Amino acid sequence: MKKEKIELFVHRADFIDWYIQDSDDMKYLAQRVLNDFISEGKIEWSVKEIFDESGYIPTFIIKNEEDILEDDRDDIEVDEEKYKITFIDQ
């Protein structure tokens, strides 16, 4: 029987604020914007797509942090089978 995933909530703005704090991630986003403009003439990607590429998120940006299992108190891996990440507006 498949175990139900724990739903965790993250504000979109909080995720982006955290993500761009790293200069390498900021450079990656800037390069991606330029590449998309050059090749497609527009940008069409979502916060979820950026999250999927990020590898992990820190638990401090999760709104319902109390639902995180004890073993995962530092970071949540993107491909983690225990959790479903849902992005919300503030």
N, C-alpha and C positions, 0 to 999 in steps of 0.2 A: 504494500500500500504506500503510495506517494505521500510524503509529509507535506502539509500546507506551509507555504513560505510566510515568513513574518514580513509584514509590510512596513517599510520605513519611509518617512516623509522628509523631503529636502526642498527648501525654497530654491527656486531656479537662480535667483540673484545671489544667494549665499554660495551656491556651488560655483558660479562663474567668478565671484569675488575670490574665493579660495583658489580656484584653478589658475587664474592669471597672476597670482602672487609669485609663482615660479617663473623666472625669466625665460627658461627654455620652453615652457608651455605657452607663454605669451608670444614668443618668436614663432612657434609652430602655428598658432592661430593666425598671426599676421601673415605668414607665408601662405597659409591655406586660403585666406581671404583673397590675397593677390592672385594666387593660382586659379581660384574659381572665377574671379572677375575676368582674368585673361582668357581662360578656356571656355567659360560658359556665359560670361557677361552678367552674371548674377550669383548670389549666394543662396543656397538652399540646404541648410542643415540645422539640426535642432540641438538643444541642450542634452537631450538623451543620447544623440550621436557622439557628442563630445565626451559625455560620461562613459559611454561604452569604450571609447579609446583611451580613457584616462588610467585604467587599471585598478584604481582604488579611490575611495573617498575617506576622509578622516571622520571619525564618529562625532566630533564636536559640531559639525554642521547638520547633523540629523536632528530633527525637531522632536521626535519621540525616542530619544536616546535610551530611555529606561527599558525599551523593548529589545535592545541589543543583548545578545547572549554574552555571558561573562568572558568567554574565550576570545571575543571579538571587540574588546573595549578600545583598541587603538585605531584600527582601520577596518573598513569593509571592502573586500575584494569585489570587483565588478562582476566576476563570474561566479560569485558565491551562490551556492544552491539553497542556502537557508533563508535568503532575503529577497524581497521584491522592493526595488527603490521606486518611489513615486515622487515626481517633481510637482510642486505646488506653487501657486502665486502667493505673495505676501499679503 
